[in-house]
Amino acid sequence: MEHQTTQELMNGCQGLVRSIAWKIHQKVPRNVELDDLIGYGQVGLAEAARDFDQGRETQFTTYAYYRIRGAILDGLSTMSWFKRADYYRGRYEHAANNVLNAAGTNQESETEIEWFTRTTRSLCGAYVMTLLSDTCADPAGNESAVDALPSAGLDRSETQAVVQSLLADLPNQEQSLMRRVYYDGWSIKQAGEEIGISKAWASRLHARCLERLAVRLVRVD
């Protein structure tokens, strides 16, 4: 199949941008303009079209959905009424999409159950990292979403300690990747380029680190 240009990818998803923006618009105050949300979504779409690897089997619309929605939520996050939980949900969806893209199909030596377990662990790790990467109070003065972290008996400080310990134990390359993605807001591709590896390999390292985090959290009493 012939590869599409960035503009062609964007042209084919204009309806998707409007659909996502409209759905979010139904849940926000009336003073928020739909056109503003569409504008935020266009930024996410442009970034998705720029970063999308057409050599993978993943459909562009699936990949773009999370980038568009995340960009709209990022834009809304600057407003004082915006719920921090919605912002974290968008960030998690983006991280989860990266994990699922990296997971691909199960390896030859891996059973379907093993593949499912590995992928589920990575998704759990992404959830924890998404919440713990920003411990500031939200613009409305409420407690951070991390305070509601369902961490199987661990309190907030214990969970943060486990995460920081894991990051400190990672090789420099992997540590840099995780900090760039979760603390600096970089894309997987950008973080990978900084440490000199491909987007595909960066995605695999990302999923592997998240899986290790989930295993560590389960082992903590």
Buried (B, 14 or more C-beta within 10 A) or exposed (E): EEEBEBEEBBEBBEEBBBBBBEEBBEEBEEEBEBEBBBBBBBBBBBBBBEBBBEEBEBEBBEBBBBBBBBBBBBBBBEEEEBBBBBBBBBBBBBBBBBBBBBBBEBEEEEEEEEBEEBBBBBBBBBBBBBBBBBEEEBBEEEEBBBEEBEBEEBEBEBBBEBBEEBBEEBEEBBBBBBBBBBEEEBBBBBBBBBBEBEBBBBBBBBBBBBBBBBEBBEEBE
